[in-house]
Amino acid sequence: EYSRFWTKERKAKAAAIPLTPTEVTTLASIVEEETNNKHDRPMVAGLYINRMKAGMPLQADPTVKFALGDFGLKRILFGHLRTKSPYNTYLNLGLPPGPIRVATENGIDAVLNYSHHNYIYMCASETLNGEHKFAATWAEHQVNAKKYRKELDELKIH
């Protein structure tokens, strides 16, 4: 199955990023936990790839949930970000040591066909519909994050 899936074309796309097939699968697992919205996945993948190329930490909330062993966590708090684990991408640079879930073909292809853009920040939309708002600057991100936090506070999600 592995050999059938990882065609020459997919391997070439992975190498162009540059990531190994295993690294693509690990990133896809994070992207899929980040959003259920299939249309956002290439954008999210592009953002994480931009961060890796810039030498930034991924700072992916799903890796914190994995490190805590709690995917049902509704809100990541600053204390959660200090969780010591090789999977916590707030504390560790680069990808975690392996996938945080089984990646699907759609997730892997979202990474291999990631959107090229200049975004390095994202925040879940305050509409809570599974979409994200993307930003190229910290200032833009802070506006998006403030709206999201306000909605969570109003819904008493702590």
Solvent accessible surface area in square Angstrom, and as a share of the most:
residue,aa,sasa,rsa
1,E,156,0.70
2,Y,131,0.50
3,S,95,0.61
4,R,152,0.55
5,F,23,0.10
6,W,10,0.04
7,T,60,0.35
8,K,183,0.77
9,E,112,0.50
10,R,42,0.15
11,K,99,0.42
12,A,62,0.48
13,K,66,0.28
14,A,1,0.00
15,A,68,0.53
16,A,84,0.65
17,I,6,0.03
18,P,101,0.63
19,L,20,0.10
20,T,71,0.41
21,P,33,0.21
22,T,86,0.50
23,E,65,0.29
24,V,0,0.00
25,T,33,0.19
26,T,4,0.02
27,L,0,0.00
28,A,0,0.00
29,S,0,0.00
30,I,0,0.00
31,V,0,0.00
32,E,2,0.01
33,E,59,0.27
34,E,37,0.17
35,T,4,0.03
36,N,131,0.67
37,N,33,0.17
38,K,124,0.52
39,H,166,0.74
40,D,19,0.10
41,R,19,0.07
42,P,34,0.22
43,M,50,0.22
44,V,0,0.00
45,A,0,0.00
46,G,0,0.00
47,L,0,0.00
48,Y,0,0.00
49,I,2,0.01
50,N,31,0.16
51,R,13,0.05
52,M,45,0.20
53,K,122,0.52
54,A,68,0.52
55,G,48,0.46
56,M,47,0.21
57,P,39,0.25
58,L,0,0.00
59,Q,69,0.31
60,A,0,0.00
61,D,50,0.26
62,P,6,0.04
63,T,0,0.00
64,V,0,0.00
65,K,44,0.19
66,F,68,0.28
67,A,27,0.21
68,L,70,0.35
69,G,69,0.66
70,D,59,0.31
71,F,84,0.35
72,G,56,0.54
73,L,37,0.18
74,K,152,0.64
75,R,32,0.12
76,I,36,0.18
77,L,85,0.42
78,F,161,0.67
79,G,42,0.40
80,H,41,0.18
81,L,34,0.17
82,R,163,0.60
83,T,30,0.18
84,K,182,0.77
85,S,23,0.15
86,P,88,0.55
87,Y,49,0.19
88,N,0,0.00
89,T,1,0.00
90,Y,56,0.21
91,L,91,0.45
92,N,56,0.29
93,L,122,0.61
94,G,25,0.24
95,L,39,0.20
96,P,8,0.05
97,P,92,0.58
98,G,10,0.09
99,P,56,0.35
100,I,6,0.03
101,R,83,0.30
102,V,133,0.76
103,A,14,0.11
104,T,60,0.35
105,E,99,0.45
106,N,65,0.33
107,G,0,0.00
108,I,14,0.07
109,D,37,0.19
110,A,8,0.06
111,V,0,0.00
112,L,10,0.05
113,N,75,0.38
114,Y,26,0.10
115,S,33,0.21
116,H,149,0.67
117,H,41,0.18
118,N,107,0.55
119,Y,65,0.25
120,I,41,0.21
121,Y,34,0.13
122,M,24,0.11
123,C,15,0.09
124,A,33,0.26
125,S,8,0.05
126,E,45,0.20
127,T,87,0.50
128,L,75,0.37
129,N,89,0.45
130,G,35,0.34
131,E,75,0.33
132,H,21,0.09
133,K,61,0.26
134,F,36,0.15
135,A,1,0.01
136,A,31,0.24
137,T,66,0.39
138,W,148,0.52
139,A,72,0.56
140,E,85,0.38
141,H,28,0.12
142,Q,60,0.27
143,V,85,0.49
144,N,19,0.10
145,A,8,0.06
146,K,139,0.59
147,K,90,0.38
148,Y,47,0.18
149,R,103,0.38
150,K,125,0.53
151,E,48,0.21
152,L,5,0.03
153,D,70,0.36
154,E,105,0.47
155,L,90,0.45
156,K,160,0.68
157,I,40,0.20
158,H,142,0.63
